[in-house]
Amino acid sequence: MIKIFGKIRYHWQPELSLSITYWSFVATPFLIYLILLYERARVPSVFFVLLFSSTLLTAIGFRRYFIIEEGGKLRIISANPLKSCQIEIASINKIEVNYCSIILFSDKYPKGRIFYMRKWPKKYFINAIALEPNFKGEVELTDHLIKLDYFEVYYSEKNKK
């Protein structure tokens, strides 16, 4: 969760196998750059191309986040600029929350779309979406009985007050 230009971004990652593949693909040009730099005394232009491609792929890899906008819209930004979308928060039917991800069910995603998130961005995202006045769906904690996680602690502290 990062606040940039007054908007809060809730970062997510794709499925673990895709993340490992992508970040391995990103590290390859950088490692080749280091190997070639070690082997040579002068720096040809190929080195700079490899370093630039690795830096560019790293920047693109961190471009996966949600933004809750005014007017009841949820922007889903992904690494692929053609796949980024915007959905109405009122069209979200259900959000399933488990230990490592959330699944959004809406009119656009009737079978659900999985977004893997770390613990705290997920908590703040769920709280922000649930407090949104246009949200009419339900939030379901699917595996909260398997492991003791922050949801149980959060709700037990809330019930004590």
N, C-alpha and C positions, 0 to 999 in steps of 0.2 A: 504494500500500500504506500503510494507516493503521491504527494500533492504537488502538481505542476500547473502553473498558470491558473490557480484557483480551482482546479478540478482534481478530484481524487481518483487515482488509478489503482485498480485492484489487479495485480499481475497473476497470470495463470500459465500453465505449461500444457503441451499436448500429452498424449499417452507416453508412458515411460520408455517404451521401445523406440518410438519416434524421436523422443528427446535425446536418447543416447546416440541414435544414428545421426541426428542433426549436429549435436555438439562434437561428435567424432569427426564429422565432415568439416566442421569449422576449424578444429584443431590441426587437421592434416596440412593445410597450406602453411600455417605458422611453424609447425615442426619441420617441414621441408625447408622453409626459409632459414630456420636456425641451423639445420644440418649443412645447407649450402654455404651459409655465412661462415661456419666453422671451417669448412674445407677450402675456402678461397680467401686470398688476401685482398682482392678488390671486390667491389660491390656492383654487379651488373644490374640492368634495369629489371630483370626477371625477379630479383629479390623484392623490389618495391611492389611489383604486381602481386606477388604472393602475400606480402605483408598487408597490402591494401585489401585484397580479397578476404583475408582472414578477419580484418577489422570490420569490413562491411558486413560479413556474415554474422559476426558477433552482435553488431548493432541491430541487424534484422531479427536475430534470435531473441532479443530482449523486448521486441515489439509485440507483446501479447498481453492484453489487459482489457478490463471492463471500465467503462465510464458511465455513471448514472447522470443523465442530463436532465435539465429542467424540462417540463412538459411531459414527464412520464416516459422517457425513452431510455433504453439501455443500449449503449454502443459496445459491440464486441469487436475489438481490434485484434487481428491475427498477423502473423509474419507475412502471410500472403496478402498483398494489398487488394487483390481481386476478391478475396474471401471475407473481408471485413463487412459487418452488417450492423443494422440497427433494428431493434425490435421494441414494440410497445411493452411497457412493464405490465399493463393491464392484461396483455395476452398471455402472460406466464401463468400456467395452470398450477404447476407444482415444482418445487425445488427439493430434490433428494440430496441430503448432505450425509456423507460418510467420512471416514477417518482421513482419507487423502484426496477426495474430490467432491465436486458437486455435479448434479445432473439437472439441466434445465429442460422442463417440458413446457412447450408453448404451442401456439398455432403454427409457427414456422418449424418447430422441432417436435412433432407429435410423438416420436419414439424416444426423444431425449437426446441431448448433446452433452458429452462428458467434458468437464474442465478440471484438470488437476491443479490444486492450489495448496500452498503451505498453510499452516494452522492459523496464524493471525490474520493474513489478508482474507482468508475464507470467513473467519468470524466477523470481521468488520464489514465485509461485503454482505453477508447474510443479514446482519443487523441493519445495515443501510437500506437494503431492498425490502426488508420487512416493515420498516418505518415509513417507506414511501407510500403516500396516500393512494396512488393508483394501483398498488399491488393488491390483487384480490385472490391470489392463489394460496397455497399452503406450503409450509416448510416442514419436511419430514426428515427426522434423524434416523437413518436406516440401520446403522450398526453401533448405536450408542450403548448397547448392552454387552458388547463383546470386550471392549477395552475401556478403561476409565480415561476419559479424555476431557478436554476443556469444556465441552458442552454440558456435561453433567455438573461440573463444578460451577459453571456459569449459572445454570438454572437453579441449583441448590442455593446459591447465594442470593439469587433473585427472590426465591420463595421465602427465605428467612426474613426478608425486610418487610 
